[in-house]
């Protein structure tokens, strides 16, 4: 696979992931609650989901899912309900819970929460359907191209959502009221649920 094609793919994929959506809202919310280091499992969860989406597309299973729109719709509404639940919990939680407290939530739980949010986000799966085929060259090995594109996408995913988490961690230090921060986090989750519901 040509180096210029890989660079072009990275730019294209990053441009899609940078757009605000449920994943970025979740990354920001977790970073505001648990700090940058405490929420590092979130970009790792999103990175894994990116790899799973790529595997679905490259294995051909993606074509089956695309044929049955009901599966995507079901996944979408699961994601909406989960994000709405997170928003509700954040808004009603006591102000002390906004303190940076990495020990209060297991990293594995945070990782699987991020994985669930991303896997139930149809935007991510649809982006995979649209982007990966554009960069497959019939003259080169399909397997090698699939591996290179998948690894590149996973790296981009980790970097983009780590950047969102870093930006949120910087913002957290400027918030004067942890009660206000809880409401900000809750509002981000509810906004993400709303965006996902309209897709």
Phi, psi and omega per residue, in radians:
X1 nan 2.371 -3.093
X2 -1.245 2.508 -3.133
X3 -1.066 -0.686 -3.126
X4 -1.122 -0.600 3.103
X5 -1.163 -0.686 3.121
X6 -1.117 -0.794 3.138
X7 -1.075 -0.768 3.129
X8 -1.101 -0.696 3.092
X9 -1.099 -0.795 -3.135
X10 -1.038 -0.771 3.134
X11 -1.108 -0.780 -3.131
X12 -1.107 -0.840 -3.093
X13 -1.145 -0.721 3.115
X14 -1.107 -0.677 3.135
X15 -1.063 -0.639 3.124
X16 -1.253 -0.784 -3.083
X17 -1.217 -0.499 -3.098
X18 -1.162 -0.503 3.141
X19 -1.045 2.303 -3.133
X20 -1.040 2.475 3.135
X21 -2.924 -2.915 -3.111
X22 -1.013 -0.702 -3.122
X23 -1.128 -0.813 -3.117
X24 -1.144 -0.676 3.120
X25 -1.106 -0.709 3.121
X26 -1.131 -0.758 3.137
X27 -1.065 -0.773 3.138
X28 -1.130 -0.796 -3.121
X29 -1.054 -0.803 3.141
X30 -1.154 -0.663 3.136
X31 -1.173 -0.669 3.096
X32 -1.119 -0.635 -3.104
X33 -1.399 -0.705 -2.965
X34 -2.073 0.026 3.141
X35 1.449 2.911 -3.076
X36 -1.098 -0.900 -3.116
X37 -1.171 -0.696 -3.124
X38 -1.135 -0.420 -3.098
X39 -1.930 0.344 -3.123
X40 -1.105 -0.389 3.121
X41 -1.172 -0.372 -3.113
X42 -1.139 -0.968 3.092
X43 -1.059 -0.517 3.078
X44 -1.157 -0.684 3.085
X45 -1.127 -0.744 3.115
X46 -1.157 -0.650 3.125
X47 -1.106 -0.737 3.113
X48 -1.112 -0.747 3.124
X49 -1.080 -0.676 3.092
X50 -1.057 -0.744 3.098
X51 -1.111 -0.688 3.125
X52 -1.178 -0.708 3.075
X53 -1.054 -0.778 3.137
X54 -1.091 -0.739 3.137
X55 -1.080 -0.688 3.098
X56 -1.071 -0.817 -3.108
X57 -1.138 -0.843 -3.060
X58 -1.262 -0.406 -3.138
X59 -1.467 -0.211 -3.131
X60 1.652 -0.197 3.111
X61 -1.120 -0.536 3.121
X62 -0.994 -0.630 3.132
X63 -1.143 -0.652 3.110
X64 -1.140 -0.807 -3.138
X65 -1.086 -0.695 -3.138
X66 -1.088 -0.605 3.135
X67 -1.174 -0.574 -3.103
X68 -1.894 1.514 -3.071
X69 -1.048 -0.422 -3.126
X70 -1.046 -0.621 3.130
X71 -1.102 -0.791 3.120
X72 -1.107 -0.714 -3.139
X73 -1.108 -0.748 3.107
X74 -1.069 -0.798 3.110
X75 -1.055 -0.737 -3.127
X76 -1.031 -0.838 -3.079
X77 -1.232 -0.505 2.998
X78 -1.085 -0.765 3.111
X79 -1.118 -0.714 3.118
X80 -1.063 -0.834 -3.133
X81 -1.085 -0.722 -3.128
X82 -1.130 -0.790 3.136
X83 -1.168 -0.676 3.102
X84 -1.107 -0.704 3.092
X85 -1.073 -0.796 3.114
X86 -1.069 -0.703 3.119
X87 -1.096 -0.806 3.128
X88 -1.055 -0.809 -3.133
X89 -1.077 -0.687 -3.133
X90 -1.193 -0.715 -3.100
X91 -1.160 -0.680 -3.098
X92 -1.535 -0.123 -3.095
X93 -1.240 2.715 -3.116
X94 -1.258 2.606 -3.093
X95 -0.934 -0.568 -3.090
X96 -1.108 -0.360 -3.091
X97 -1.262 -0.178 3.121
X98 -1.443 -0.200 3.088
X99 -0.988 2.566 3.093
X100 -1.225 2.005 -3.036
X101 -2.504 1.304 -3.053
X102 -1.053 -0.384 -3.097
X103 -1.351 -0.318 -2.986
X104 -1.327 -0.288 3.111
X105 -2.308 2.202 -3.131
X106 -1.084 2.440 -3.130
X107 -1.033 -0.647 -3.122
X108 -1.134 -0.676 3.112
X109 -1.134 -0.746 3.123
X110 -1.115 -0.727 3.131
X111 -1.048 -0.844 -3.114
X112 -1.226 -0.517 3.057
X113 -1.123 -0.790 3.112
X114 -1.109 -0.726 3.122
X115 -1.046 -0.776 3.138
X116 -1.114 -0.789 3.128
X117 -1.015 -0.800 -3.095
X118 -1.234 -0.706 -3.127
X119 -1.206 -0.454 3.118
X120 -1.645 0.153 3.114
X121 -1.693 1.786 -3.079
X122 -1.116 -0.422 3.119
X123 -1.020 -0.729 -3.112
X124 -1.148 -0.753 -3.134
X125 -1.208 -0.733 3.124
X126 -1.141 -0.645 3.079
X127 -1.080 -0.672 3.109
X128 -1.117 -0.740 3.100
X129 -1.016 -0.686 -3.045
X130 -1.419 -0.657 -2.967
X131 -1.498 -0.870 -3.039
X132 -0.966 -0.809 -3.106
X133 -1.066 -0.479 -3.138
X134 -1.108 -0.412 -3.038
X135 -1.902 0.173 3.083
X136 -1.564 2.197 3.133
X137 -1.845 2.173 -3.086
X138 -1.186 -0.259 -3.141
X139 -1.457 -0.220 -3.098
X140 -1.944 2.938 3.141
X141 -1.122 2.174 -3.130
X142 -1.078 -0.774 -3.094
X143 -1.077 -0.802 -3.127
X144 -1.123 -0.757 3.119
X145 -1.084 -0.736 3.129
X146 -1.061 -0.757 -3.133
X147 -1.155 -0.809 -3.112
X148 -1.098 -0.799 -3.124
X149 -1.165 -0.685 3.128
X150 -1.119 -0.837 3.139
X151 -1.115 -0.689 3.110
X152 -1.102 -0.781 -3.132
X153 -1.112 -0.698 3.130
X154 -1.122 -0.715 3.109
X155 -1.120 -0.790 3.120
X156 -1.047 -0.778 3.140
X157 -1.024 -0.829 -3.135
X158 -1.072 -0.771 -3.107
X159 -1.169 -0.746 -3.123
X160 -1.105 -0.853 -3.074
X161 -1.331 -0.419 2.994
X162 -1.180 -0.646 3.114
X163 -1.153 -0.731 3.060
X164 -1.039 -0.767 -3.136
X165 -1.116 -0.718 3.124
X166 -1.105 -0.796 3.131
X167 -1.062 -0.725 3.133
X168 -1.159 -0.682 3.125
X169 -1.094 -0.659 3.099
X170 -1.163 -0.708 3.133
X171 -1.146 -0.646 -3.092
X172 -1.009 -0.671 -3.135
X173 -1.112 -0.344 -3.114
X174 -1.653 -0.140 3.138
X175 -1.398 2.236 -3.082
X176 -1.456 -0.543 -3.050
X177 -2.057 2.162 3.127
X178 -1.202 -0.468 3.067
X179 -1.130 -0.747 3.091
X180 -1.101 -0.703 -3.141
X181 -1.112 -0.700 3.094
X182 -1.022 -0.747 -3.134
X183 -1.195 -0.612 3.071
X184 -1.095 -0.816 3.141
X185 -1.069 -0.827 3.129
X186 -1.054 -0.722 3.125
X187 -1.122 -0.650 3.100
X188 -1.102 -0.772 3.121
X189 -1.104 -0.767 -3.133
X190 -1.163 -0.643 3.087
X191 -1.122 -0.728 3.120
X192 -1.098 -0.702 3.105
X193 -1.101 -0.704 3.129
X194 -1.131 -0.782 3.133
X195 -1.069 -0.776 -3.131
X196 -1.124 -0.653 -3.131
X197 -1.150 -0.517 -3.105
X198 -1.483 -0.150 -3.107
X199 -1.308 nan nan
